[in-house]
Amino acid sequence: MGIDSQANIHALHRPKRQPGQYLLLEFHKQLRTLCRKLPGARLHLTWTPGHNGIQGNEDVDLVAKNAAEGRSSDPHLLPPLFRKPLPRSAAALKAAYMKTIYTAWDLEWSTCPQFKKFKRVNRSTNARSIHKTIVGLPRPNASIIVRLRTGTAPLNKRLHTIHQSDTDACPRCSQTEDLQHYLFHCP
């Protein structure tokens, strides 16, 4: 039997607790049944390169792709184990959940008034990149970064614009206190 996954061959020879363990146990159960029906028969597992034009492997890949997309064989043609929906791994469930969360976050962020300002500073801005930047920071620090990047930091130019300061001047050097000045020019 040719298999294009060295990890699967290894798992079949040395089963251990792992995701999909029930599939390995079922394989061994079916193998024992086959050995009882055909005493003296031998099964040799060998690695075959995937996607390399080996017709049987290409056929199996197509069936596996269809199954992964929810298009499977008629249930009565399948072994009993596969006639009901297979359990999903915790990792797959978490990945699907995180994708849903990030998609919703991206949508909400892209409609936020600060998005346009933030986008001017960082053109690759999306929820995931922002999250990676500020995750793990104390909330006050994360807030400062977001406010600096969105142009809402409490610098005198902004405070003067929203009538919260009498002047837009920097208290140290009397230049206009905007982000550029604050980060790069003020002593």
C-alpha positions in Angstrom: 0.0 0.0 0.0 1.5 3.3 -1.0 1.0 6.3 1.3 2.2 9.8 0.6 2.5 10.9 4.2 5.5 9.7 6.1 3.9 10.9 9.4 1.0 8.6 8.8 3.2 5.6 8.1 5.1 6.4 11.3 1.9 6.7 13.3 0.6 3.4 11.9 3.8 1.6 13.0 4.0 3.2 16.4 0.5 4.2 17.5 0.3 6.6 20.5 -2.2 9.0 21.9 -2.7 11.8 19.4 -5.4 13.6 17.5 -7.3 11.2 15.2 -6.2 8.2 17.4 -9.6 6.5 16.7 -8.7 6.4 13.0 -5.5 4.5 13.7 -7.3 2.1 16.0 -9.9 1.5 13.3 -7.2 0.9 10.7 -5.6 -1.8 12.9 -9.0 -3.4 13.6 -9.7 -3.6 9.9 -6.2 -5.0 9.3 -6.8 -7.7 11.9 -10.1 -8.6 10.3 -8.4 -8.9 6.9 -5.6 -11.1 8.3 -8.2 -13.5 9.8 -9.9 -13.7 6.4 -6.7 -14.1 4.5 -4.2 -16.0 6.7 -0.7 -15.6 5.5 -1.4 -12.4 3.6 1.1 -9.6 4.1 0.7 -5.9 3.9 3.6 -3.7 3.1 3.3 0.1 3.6 5.6 2.3 1.5 6.0 6.0 1.0 5.0 7.4 -2.4 5.7 11.0 -3.4 2.5 13.0 -3.4 1.2 14.9 -6.4 3.6 13.1 -8.6 1.3 11.6 -11.2 0.8 8.2 -9.5 -2.7 7.5 -10.6 -3.9 5.7 -7.5 -2.5 8.4 -5.3 -4.1 11.2 -7.4 -7.5 9.4 -7.1 -7.2 9.1 -3.4 -6.1 12.8 -3.1 -9.3 13.8 -5.1 -11.5 11.7 -2.9 -9.9 13.2 0.3 -10.3 16.8 -1.1 -13.9 16.1 -1.8 -14.4 14.7 1.7 -12.7 17.7 3.3 -15.0 20.0 1.3 -18.1 18.1 2.6 -18.6 16.1 -0.6 -18.2 12.5 0.4 -19.3 9.1 -0.9 -22.8 7.7 -0.3 -22.9 6.7 3.3 -23.9 3.1 2.6 -20.6 2.7 0.6 -18.5 3.8 3.5 -17.2 1.7 6.4 -19.5 2.1 9.5 -17.0 4.4 11.3 -17.4 7.0 8.5 -21.1 6.9 8.1 -21.6 9.6 10.8 -19.8 13.0 11.0 -16.3 12.8 12.2 -15.3 14.7 15.3 -13.3 17.9 14.7 -10.0 18.5 16.5 -9.8 21.1 19.2 -7.1 22.9 17.1 -9.4 23.0 14.1 -12.3 24.3 16.1 -10.0 27.0 17.7 -8.6 28.0 14.3 -12.2 28.3 12.8 -13.3 30.4 15.9 -10.3 32.7 15.7 -10.9 33.2 12.0 -14.5 34.2 12.7 -13.3 36.6 15.5 -10.6 38.2 13.3 -13.0 38.6 10.4 -15.6 40.3 12.6 -12.9 42.5 14.2 -11.5 43.5 10.7 -15.0 44.5 9.6 -15.7 46.5 12.8 -12.3 48.2 12.6 -12.6 49.1 9.0 -15.8 51.0 9.8 -14.4 52.8 12.8 -13.7 56.5 12.5 -10.0 56.1 13.6 -9.4 53.6 10.9 -8.7 56.2 8.2 -6.3 58.0 10.4 -4.5 54.8 11.4 -4.4 53.6 7.8 -2.5 56.8 6.8 0.3 55.8 9.3 0.3 52.1 8.5 -1.1 50.9 5.1 -1.0 47.3 6.1 -3.3 47.9 9.1 -5.7 45.2 10.0 -7.0 43.8 13.3 -4.5 41.0 13.4 -1.4 43.3 13.0 -2.7 45.7 15.6 -3.4 42.8 18.0 0.1 41.4 17.5 1.5 44.9 18.3 -0.3 45.5 21.5 -1.1 42.0 22.9 0.6 41.4 26.2 1.1 45.1 26.9 -0.4 46.7 30.0 -3.6 48.5 29.0 -2.2 52.0 29.5 0.7 51.3 27.2 -1.5 49.7 24.6 -3.8 52.7 24.8 -0.8 55.1 24.2 0.3 53.2 21.1 -3.2 53.2 19.6 -3.7 56.9 20.4 -0.3 57.8 18.9 -1.0 55.8 15.7 -4.6 57.1 15.3 -3.6 60.7 15.9 -5.7 61.0 19.0 -2.8 61.3 21.5 -3.2 64.2 23.9 -0.7 66.5 22.2 -1.3 70.2 22.2 -2.1 70.4 18.4 -4.9 67.9 18.9 -6.0 69.4 22.2 -6.1 72.9 20.7 -8.2 71.5 17.7 -10.8 70.1 20.1 -10.7 73.3 22.3 -9.1 71.6 25.2 -5.9 73.7 25.1 -5.4 77.4 24.6 -2.4 76.8 22.3 -1.0 74.2 20.0 2.6 75.0 21.1 4.9 72.6 22.7 5.6 73.6 26.4 9.3 72.8 26.0 10.2 74.6 22.8 7.1 76.5 21.6 6.9 74.7 18.2 3.6 73.1 17.1 3.3 70.0 19.2 2.2 67.3 16.8 3.2 63.7 16.6 6.1 64.3 14.2 7.5 67.1 16.5 6.9 65.0 19.7 8.6 61.9 18.4 11.4 63.3 16.3 12.2 66.9 16.9 11.5 68.0 20.5 14.5 68.0 22.8 
